[in-house]
Amino acid sequence: MEKLRATSSLRRSLKSILNRQLSSVSEIRYLNGKRSCQPTFNLIRDHKNLGEANSIRYRCFSSVSTVVQRNPSFSTLNPDDISYFKQLLGEKSVIQDEDRLETVNTDWMHKYKGSSKLLLQPRTTEEVAQILKYCNSRRLAVVPQGGNTGLVGGSVPVFDEVIVNLGSMNNIISFDKVSGILVCEAGCILENLISFLDNQGFIMPLDLGAKGSCQIGGNVSTNAGGLRLVRYGSLHGNVLGLEAVLANGDVLDMLGTLRKDNTGYDLKHLFIGSEGSLGIVTKVSILTPPKLSSENIAFLACRDYSSCQKLLMEAKRKLGEVLSAFEFLDIQAMDLVLNHLDGVRNPLPATMHNFYVLIETTGSDESYDREKLEAFLLSSMEGGLISDGVIAQDINQASSFWRIREGVPEALMKAGAVYKYDLSLPVEKLYDLVNDMRTRLGDLARVIGYGHLGDGNLHLNVSAAQYDDKILEQIEPYVYEWTSKHRGSISAEHGLGLMKANKIYYSKSPETVKTMGSIKKLLDPNGILNPYKVLPHSLNS
């Protein structure tokens, strides 16, 4: 779009943009008018036995291969163990069926595969406590599992750990309409909570593509991020309390519902993001905001990353209280979506642009919010920050915008081999890494950048026809070193799991990691909870 000079022509152009009609077909399912995307991933797994009974090499393709040694202090299951669990839980809740075990031993992307011989499905906190007390006394390693939608191998066994799935603990305990505080069991599926709250006139402060499968206990245990973080913050701010069972079976009742409580150490924060390595979260109390009536979504084009960055600054200043999402993707990501996803069309078809930004506002006054967004777009166009754009006129257009942004991972998988990195970086430096990687890789592979710009969260992806060690050698450890140099985080929202446990030192000092290890040793002295995850293997050997 040509740079516009006169205010009148700006307004005519903007009016034309706002009234543009889209015919894009959406593949995002809606529930009570909200997005619900269920993308499909098919990552390749290479799980090799090295000829040693207690050693496994994991080759995850987006990471250098890792050799993991089974902790020799752990016991193996025997018939007496099975008899105990059947007496405790009942026959139906003690699963040994090979087909069922095949599913729960493998993560949803088929990157990681364990060899557990037992799946337990407790129904109460007391049953979880009895399971852990027994496993701790027998030194049977345990993997807590929710919806098993993680991306770093944190929710599946590495060897023969006992799987404890909390899916049967799915009751909503209470909801206070005055305060908006929800108390529920850890096995509640996120989408079910969203639906329940929608009927009450509230929303979850958390929104994920995997909402139809993931469980709130797993969300809390991994400190899941998602699309609403820029508005509502992380779960560290929204979780008011929780109940957790320690490795020895002790139940920590921290299920408070107060916004303010300064009585000693706030221990719940240890369990938010610890990926089940310190205890199993069984109940959660969470602060939920009221549902607002006005939602607007704009899909915009920018000439360069500097414009995207300035647009974010302006959006925070001028949209402030109504800004609820600020996502970005580059031209390479857009090209992949348009070429590999059926039914997706470019909302700005005149030409391809270097960068695209999706902005969502949520407020209580539809007319005011719309005018506020339009005024922001008008000034941004006049200032040269955006070169084209469109506002969704209905729910179908809104869906088509989100389909583009949320469809990038699916398009990447359909395009071929992909090396994936989830990073937090200072916003001003965030895209420098993408440019550096393009220079470094040259014609070897295609580098794609997209993510939650409002949170400084870059999803760096390297796409190639097939996996090649020459490509991986150029990526790692360079990506982690670059991130560390700029004081970023090697895991923005996906956790560390098995994939990044040994890489924690890129983001945390040795003294900090040592302190983490001391906390782990204090709360789980036998190391039975989710072993080989989160902390470096050398610390647990």
SENUMI-842859 format. One record per residue (C-alpha): x, y, z. Coordinates in steps of 0.25 Angstrom, whole numbers, plus 5000, padded with zeros to 4 digits. Example, Ala and Ser with C-alpha at 12.3 -4.5 7.8 and 13.67 -1.06 7.14 Angstrom:
BEGIN
504949825031
505549965029
This chain:
BEGIN
500050005000
500550144996
500850235008
499650325010
499750475012
498450535015
497550495026
496350485017
497050385009
497550315021
496050305026
495550255012
496650145012
496450105026
494950095024
495150015011
496149915019
495149905031
493949865021
494749765013
494049635013
494749505014
494349365009
495449285016
494949155021
495249125035
495648995041
495649045056
494448985064
493649075072
493149055086
492149165091
492749265081
494249235086
495449185078
495749035079
496848985070
497348845070
498548835061
499248705057
500648685059
501448565054
502948575059
503848465056
504448385068
505748305068
505748225081
506948135080
507448025090
508948035091
509047895095
509047925110
507847885118
507848015126
508248115116
507448185105
507848285094
506748385091
506948455077
505848565077
506348635064
506148775070
507248745080
508548665080
508448525084
508348495099
508848375106
508048345119
508448245129
507348175138
507548205152
508048075158
507348105172
505948095166
505247955168
504447885157
502947845158
502647705164
501347635166
501147685180
501247825175
500047805166
499247735177
499447855186
498947955175
497747865171
497347855186
497548015187
496848055174
496047945169
496347855157
495847955147
496748065151
498047985150
498347975135
499247865130
498647855116
499747865105
498947945096
498548045106
500048055111
500548075097
499748205097
500148255110
501648225108
501748305096
501548465095
500548515086
501648555075
502248415076
503648475080
503848405093
503448265097
503548195110
503348045115
502448065127
501647935130
500648005139
499648115138
498948155151
497648245151
497348295165
496048365168
496348445181
497548515187
497548405198
497848305187
498948385181
499548395195
499448245197
500048215183
501248315186
501448265200
501548125195
502448155183
503348235191
503548115201
503848025190
504648125182
503748115170
503948225160
502648305157
502248395145
501048485147
500148495135
499048585131
498548605116
499948565111
500048685102
501448735106
502548765095
503848735103
503548585108
503148625122
501848545123
502348405118
503248305125
504748295121
504848155125
503848065133
503348175143
501948155148
500948255141
499948325150
498848385142
497948485149
496848485138
495848425147
495948535157
495148635149
494148705158
493848845160
493848865175
493349015176
493149145168
492949275175
492249375165
492649495174
494149475174
494249385161
495049285169
494949145163
495349025171
495448885164
496248755163
497448745155
496848655145
495848755139
496048775124
496348915121
495248925110
494248875120
494648985130
494549085119
493149035116
492649035131
493249175133
492549225120
491249185125
491549265138
491949385131
493449375133
494649325125
495949245128
497149335128
497849225120
497549185106
498349075098
498149005085
498148875093
497048915102
496148795098
497148695104
498048765114
497748765129
497848885138
498748805147
499748785136
499548935132
499948975146
501048875147
501648925134
501249075136
500649075122
500649205115
499749225103
499049335096
498449415108
499749435116
499949575110
498649615117
498549525129
499949485132
500449355136
499849245145
500849295156
499949415157
498549345155
498749215163
498349255177
498549125184
498748975181
498748845188
499948755185
500448615189
501948595193
502748475189
502548415203
501048425202
500948555211
499748645206
500148795206
498848875207
499149005201
497749015194
497549165199
496549255192
497049385197
497749495188
498649535199
499349445209
500649485214
500849375225
502249315222
502749255209
501849245198
502149095195
501049075184
502049145174
503049035175
501948935169
501549035158
502448995147
503248885154
502648785144
502248685155
503748665160
503448725174
502048665176
500748635169
499648745168
498348695172
497448815173
497548965169
496849095172
496949195161
496549345159
495649355147
495349495141
493849525136
493549505122
493449635114
492449655103
493349725092
494449655084
495149705072
496249645064
497149715054
498149645044
499249745040
500449755031
501749815034
502949855025
504049805035
504249755049
504549895055
503149935051
502549815058
503349855070
502849995070
501449955067
501549865080
501949985088
500850075082
499849965085
500249955099
500050105101
498850135092
498050005094
498549975108
497349925116
496649855104
497949785098
497849635100
498749575089
499849625080
500449515071
501349515060
501849435048
502849455037
502649445022
503249305022
502249255033
501149315025
501649255012
501649115019
500249135024
499649175011
500349065003
500148945013
498848965020
497548945013
496449055012
497449165017
497449295009
498249415011
497349525018
498249635010
498349574996
498949684988
500349654992
501249575002
501849655013
503049635021
502349625034
500849605039
500349635053
499049585059
498449685070
497249645079
496549745088
495449705098
494649805106
493249835111
492749945101
492649895087
492550035081
493650095089
494649975087
494449975072
494650125071
495850115080
496450005071
496150075058
496750205063
497950125067
498050065053
497850205047
499050265054
499850145052
499650155037
499950295037
501150275044
501650165034
501650055044
500649975037
500449965022
499149885021
498149815030
496749765032
495849755044
494949635045
493449665043
492949535049
493349405056
493649335043
494649445039
495249445053
495349295052
496149305039
497149405045
497449305057
497549185048
498749255041
499449285054
499149155061
499349075048
500849105046
501248975054
500348885046
500848945033
502348935038
502048785040
501448765026
502648835020
503648735024
504648715035
504648825046
505548865057
504748945068
505149045078
504349115089
505149235094
504849365102
505749485098
505749635099
504749685089
505749775082
506749655080
505649555077
505749545062
507249565061
507349415064
506549385052
507349465043
508649415049
508149265047
507849305033
509249355030
509849235038
508949125030
508949185016
508349095006
508348975016
506949005022
505849105023
505749185036
504349225041
504049325052
502749345059
502149345073
501549435084
502249565082
501449625093
502149535103
503549535096
503349385093
503949345079
503649205073
504949185064
504749075054
505749015044
505048945033
505748855023
505348745013
505948635023
506648625036
508148645034
509348645044
509948755036
508748845039
508748815054
510248845056
509948985051
508749005060
509248945073
509848985082
509849125075
508349145078
508549125093
509849205093
509249325086
508049315095
508949315108
509749425103
508549515102
508049465116
506849395110
506149265113
506349135106
504949105110
503849215109
502649125111
502848985108
503648945120
504948865121
504448715122
505448615117
505848695104
506448815111
506848765125
508348765122
508248905116
507748975128
509049035130
508849125118
507849205126
508149175140
509449195148
510149075154
509749125168
508249135164
508248995159
508948945171
507849005180
506748945171
507448815173
507448835188
505948865188
505748735180
506548655190
505748715201
504448685196
504748555188
505948495195
505848365187
505648445174
504448355170
503648475164
503748495149
505248455149
506148495138
505348625135
505548775138
506848765145
508148715139
508448575139
509848595146
509048655158
508248535160
509248425158
